[in-house]
Amino acid sequence: MNLRQLEYWVAVVDTGSFTRAAAELHVSQPGLSQQIKALETEFGGQLIERLPRGMRLTAAGKAFLPEARATVLAAQRAERAAREALSLRTGQLEIATVRSVAVGILPPAIRTLYERHPGVEIRLHEYAHRLELERGLRSGVGDIAVGPPPSELTGPVVRLGWEEFVVIVGPRDPAWHLAPSVRLPLEDLADRDWILFPPEHGLWALVGEACGRAGFAPRKTVETQQVEAAVRLAAAGVGVSLVPISLVPVDLQAHVRRLRRPVVRRLCAYTRSEWSPAAGAFLEVLRAQPWQGKPRVAEVIG
């Protein structure tokens, strides 16, 4: 028994005629009759009694009809759902990313995708560390990952652009009085107190790497899991912090100090094997975002 046989049989019952059913299905009547006969042979008895004028269901056919019709309708719904998902009228997109990217970079891209395809449901999977993100995607979480380049992955990887890290200072810090056009040497901050992240946080190693290249280990005064909290603590004068510029709120832009030798990391989009239709649509949106190019002279971290 196959779906085609069920479709043919239900059409015969609904039209009350082999001839009309064949015409409706755009198949030959002998071919349709052959499929019905094969179905009945498999069951070991008649489902339809042929009469000189028309046909009628046997007892077996009456018992079979509700389930057969439900199966045909379910198959039609499944086909319609798949086609709608492929055309992005409905469906779901699961995005895996690191927390800093989820907060600072993805919202405008997600808004654009929603405006283009409002029927697509979006779900975010956020990870504290890039290695957790890679493991999550490899284990089947997410249709597309957005974050630093993966270290081990066989699927496609698309480079998006660069993310700049900036220093946040408070009004009592000597760097507060610098003109916005003046870029700050990172090594000048060796004697400051720092707002840092715990070792399990993805930015912990990045900040340590950047400061280490500048010749010092940052002196911790406060530790926080939240990048937003680090920004506001630094702006309040508790210490300085090094964060992605995309995470600095508009009301705290005056506290931003760019570095003489910019600290940047590359961001990519990647997946396990091939882009799903929804992931491909989101990738198109991501690539159209105003990404920063790599500065001519920069410290690449991560």
Wavefront OBJ file of the C-alpha trace (Angstrom):
o trace
v 0.000 0.000 0.000
v 1.298 3.432 -0.906
v 0.066 7.009 -0.800
v -0.746 7.085 -4.509
v -3.071 4.098 -4.133
v -4.820 5.780 -1.220
v -5.238 9.013 -3.218
v -6.684 7.095 -6.172
v -9.054 5.088 -4.005
v -10.347 8.123 -2.059
v -10.868 9.990 -5.362
v -12.958 7.110 -6.722
v -15.081 7.100 -3.569
v -15.507 10.890 -3.554
v -16.436 11.150 -7.240
v -18.427 7.917 -7.305
v -16.855 6.989 -10.631
v -13.596 5.546 -11.951
v -13.930 7.710 -15.042
v -14.438 10.972 -13.150
v -11.687 10.135 -10.665
v -9.218 9.453 -13.488
v -10.100 12.744 -15.143
v -9.740 14.649 -11.864
v -6.352 13.074 -11.164
v -5.172 13.452 -14.773
v -4.346 9.751 -15.097
v -5.588 7.031 -17.414
v -8.590 5.026 -16.239
v -6.836 1.652 -16.783
v -3.898 2.842 -14.694
v -6.185 4.012 -11.909
v -8.153 0.731 -11.971
v -4.900 -1.221 -11.798
v -3.803 0.669 -8.679
v -7.156 0.072 -6.974
v -6.993 -3.622 -7.843
v -3.469 -3.876 -6.429
v -4.682 -2.261 -3.199
v -7.564 -4.701 -2.872
v -5.274 -7.639 -3.654
v -3.000 -6.585 -0.825
v -5.973 -6.497 1.579
v -7.328 -9.811 0.291
v -10.814 -8.548 -0.560
v -12.904 -5.855 -2.265
v -13.149 -2.358 -0.902
v -15.467 -1.158 -3.668
v -18.315 -3.123 -5.239
v -18.654 -2.308 -8.938
v -22.289 -1.949 -10.017
v -23.832 -1.553 -13.488
v -24.541 2.036 -12.554
v -21.897 3.311 -10.250
v -20.279 1.687 -7.236
v -20.658 1.303 -3.494
v -18.404 0.638 -0.570
v -18.140 -2.822 0.919
v -18.064 -3.254 4.692
v -14.262 -3.291 4.518
v -14.311 -0.147 2.374
v -16.526 1.678 4.875
v -14.133 0.788 7.688
v -11.138 1.793 5.581
v -12.454 5.139 4.298
v -12.014 7.425 7.376
v -8.402 6.428 7.937
v -7.570 6.493 4.233
v -9.038 9.983 3.842
v -7.231 11.217 6.972
v -3.933 9.861 5.629
v -4.390 11.577 2.261
v -5.318 14.890 3.913
v -2.364 14.642 6.308
v -0.009 14.065 3.383
v -1.447 17.093 1.602
v -0.978 19.213 4.726
v 2.591 17.973 5.127
v 3.391 18.858 1.521
v 1.823 22.282 1.901
v 3.749 22.929 5.143
v 7.040 21.938 3.524
v 6.431 24.143 0.502
v 5.499 27.085 2.714
v 8.631 26.585 4.812
v 10.794 26.405 1.701
v 9.205 29.603 0.431
v 9.712 31.148 3.942
v 6.033 31.845 4.480
v 6.245 29.746 7.649
v 8.871 27.719 9.445
v 11.465 28.188 12.145
v 15.015 29.488 12.200
v 17.288 28.557 15.105
v 20.268 30.896 15.516
v 23.189 29.845 17.703
v 25.555 32.592 18.842
v 27.666 33.944 21.689
v 25.974 36.305 24.126
v 27.891 39.423 23.163
v 26.905 39.003 19.504
v 23.301 38.202 20.429
v 22.974 41.521 22.259
v 25.163 43.823 20.204
v 24.995 42.735 16.564
v 22.104 40.406 15.797
v 19.001 42.474 16.748
v 19.002 44.677 13.584
v 19.553 41.624 11.371
v 16.772 39.670 13.094
v 14.446 42.659 12.696
v 15.200 42.788 8.957
v 14.565 39.057 8.570
v 11.276 39.377 10.442
v 10.193 42.258 8.209
v 10.977 40.235 5.089
v 9.562 36.921 6.329
v 7.115 37.574 9.188
v 5.894 33.961 9.128
v 9.271 32.580 10.176
v 9.610 31.876 13.902
v 13.068 32.748 15.274
v 14.737 31.082 18.247
v 18.062 32.160 19.755
v 20.520 29.793 21.438
v 23.084 31.870 23.358
v 26.416 30.570 24.619
v 28.947 32.099 26.980
v 31.970 30.908 25.017
v 32.817 30.354 21.348
v 33.836 26.732 22.039
v 30.416 26.043 23.565
v 28.853 27.569 20.456
v 30.843 25.259 18.172
v 29.978 22.190 20.247
v 26.321 23.148 20.279
v 26.136 23.517 16.519
v 27.989 20.235 15.920
v 25.554 18.453 18.237
v 22.596 19.685 16.183
v 21.589 22.917 17.943
v 20.778 25.728 15.538
v 20.476 26.100 11.773
v 23.134 28.825 11.625
v 25.857 29.973 14.011
v 27.156 33.548 14.225
v 30.371 34.238 16.095
v 34.153 34.003 15.890
v 35.542 31.598 13.249
v 35.115 27.946 14.278
v 38.249 25.960 15.021
v 36.919 22.603 13.813
v 34.028 22.392 11.387
v 33.461 20.679 8.052
v 30.498 22.804 6.964
v 30.529 26.121 5.091
v 31.917 29.228 6.787
v 31.157 32.762 5.545
v 33.220 35.722 6.734
v 31.072 38.668 7.766
v 33.419 41.380 9.031
v 35.332 42.642 12.024
v 34.179 43.699 15.466
v 36.112 46.451 17.256
v 36.774 46.494 21.001
v 36.923 49.837 22.810
v 37.817 51.042 26.291
v 35.127 52.445 28.587
v 36.310 55.086 31.077
v 34.648 57.105 33.807
v 34.755 60.899 34.368
v 37.588 60.621 36.921
v 39.881 58.669 34.607
v 42.731 60.692 33.000
v 41.639 59.432 29.584
v 38.245 61.108 30.060
v 39.745 64.464 29.121
v 41.169 63.270 25.802
v 39.569 64.666 22.659
v 37.391 62.109 20.825
v 39.868 62.096 17.941
v 42.748 61.005 20.204
v 43.351 57.270 20.252
v 44.528 55.741 23.483
v 47.510 53.324 23.737
v 46.256 50.227 25.540
v 49.525 50.000 27.510
v 48.668 53.335 29.161
v 45.953 51.498 31.090
v 48.316 49.075 32.808
v 47.964 50.875 36.166
v 44.150 51.085 36.118
v 41.626 48.977 38.001
v 39.646 46.804 35.565
v 36.093 45.498 35.255
v 36.708 41.915 34.095
v 34.760 38.771 33.247
v 34.996 35.315 34.864
v 37.187 32.664 33.171
v 34.193 30.783 31.745
v 33.049 33.939 29.922
v 34.049 34.187 26.265
v 35.465 37.712 26.646
v 37.742 36.782 29.560
v 40.423 35.279 27.318
v 40.047 38.020 24.698
v 40.612 40.854 27.179
v 43.525 38.980 28.722
v 45.054 38.371 25.303
v 44.763 42.023 24.266
v 46.255 43.305 27.526
v 48.987 40.680 27.444
v 50.069 41.847 24.008
v 50.246 45.377 25.459
v 52.630 44.113 28.107
v 50.504 43.830 31.254
v 47.949 41.730 33.105
v 44.790 43.712 33.977
v 44.212 44.273 37.717
v 40.679 43.174 38.621
v 38.481 45.341 40.796
v 35.056 43.927 39.849
v 34.078 40.718 38.061
v 30.772 40.371 36.218
v 29.097 37.956 33.806
v 27.210 40.757 32.068
v 28.930 42.890 29.442
v 26.267 45.567 29.874
v 27.075 45.711 33.574
v 30.796 46.039 32.819
v 30.066 48.997 30.536
v 27.972 50.813 33.129
v 30.376 50.074 35.994
v 33.273 51.452 33.953
v 31.262 54.508 32.949
v 30.465 55.092 36.632
v 34.184 55.235 37.388
v 34.634 51.898 39.168
v 37.360 50.874 36.714
v 37.984 50.583 32.992
v 36.691 47.871 30.701
v 37.415 46.549 27.226
v 34.217 45.583 25.361
v 32.824 45.254 21.830
v 31.722 48.680 20.622
v 28.380 47.252 19.504
v 27.453 46.714 23.160
v 27.884 50.320 24.258
v 24.491 52.044 24.662
v 23.911 55.364 22.928
v 23.730 57.188 26.254
v 27.253 56.041 27.175
v 29.044 56.804 23.916
v 30.882 59.704 25.591
v 32.720 57.139 27.715
v 34.162 55.318 24.689
v 37.880 55.636 23.998
v 39.229 54.014 20.857
v 42.660 52.436 20.851
v 45.673 53.616 18.897
v 46.197 50.060 17.703
v 42.595 48.796 17.329
v 41.693 45.507 18.981
v 39.405 43.520 16.691
v 38.015 40.024 16.174
v 36.597 38.432 13.052
v 32.975 37.308 12.979
v 31.583 34.589 10.720
v 28.415 32.688 9.968
v 28.638 28.920 9.665
v 26.564 25.753 9.679
v 26.983 21.978 9.825
v 26.512 20.878 6.222
v 24.397 23.150 4.038
v 22.274 26.258 4.485
v 18.560 25.648 5.038
v 16.236 28.078 3.195
v 15.656 30.093 6.391
v 19.361 30.066 7.293
v 20.234 31.137 3.749
v 17.796 34.036 3.976
v 19.309 35.127 7.296
v 22.822 34.818 5.878
v 21.789 37.164 3.067
v 20.584 39.676 5.665
v 23.791 39.334 7.688
v 26.025 39.908 4.689
v 24.114 43.088 3.858
v 24.779 44.587 7.309
v 27.313 47.471 7.499
v 30.227 45.380 8.717
v 33.537 46.966 9.617
v 36.568 46.088 7.517
v 39.842 45.107 9.092
v 41.889 48.161 10.162
v 45.250 48.451 8.424
v 47.073 48.118 11.731
v 45.233 46.138 14.388
v 45.535 43.542 17.130
v 43.454 40.554 16.078
v 42.223 38.597 19.085
v 40.310 35.368 19.426
l 1 2 3 4 5 6 7 8 9 10 11 12 13 14 15 16 17 18 19 20 21 22 23 24 25 26 27 28 29 30 31 32 33 34 35 36 37 38 39 40 41 42 43 44 45 46 47 48 49 50 51 52 53 54 55 56 57 58 59 60 61 62 63 64 65 66 67 68 69 70 71 72 73 74 75 76 77 78 79 80 81 82 83 84 85 86 87 88 89 90 91 92 93 94 95 96 97 98 99 100 101 102 103 104 105 106 107 108 109 110 111 112 113 114 115 116 117 118 119 120 121 122 123 124 125 126 127 128 129 130 131 132 133 134 135 136 137 138 139 140 141 142 143 144 145 146 147 148 149 150 151 152 153 154 155 156 157 158 159 160 161 162 163 164 165 166 167 168 169 170 171 172 173 174 175 176 177 178 179 180 181 182 183 184 185 186 187 188 189 190 191 192 193 194 195 196 197 198 199 200 201 202 203 204 205 206 207 208 209 210 211 212 213 214 215 216 217 218 219 220 221 222 223 224 225 226 227 228 229 230 231 232 233 234 235 236 237 238 239 240 241 242 243 244 245 246 247 248 249 250 251 252 253 254 255 256 257 258 259 260 261 262 263 264 265 266 267 268 269 270 271 272 273 274 275 276 277 278 279 280 281 282 283 284 285 286 287 288 289 290 291 292 293 294 295 296 297 298 299 300 301 302
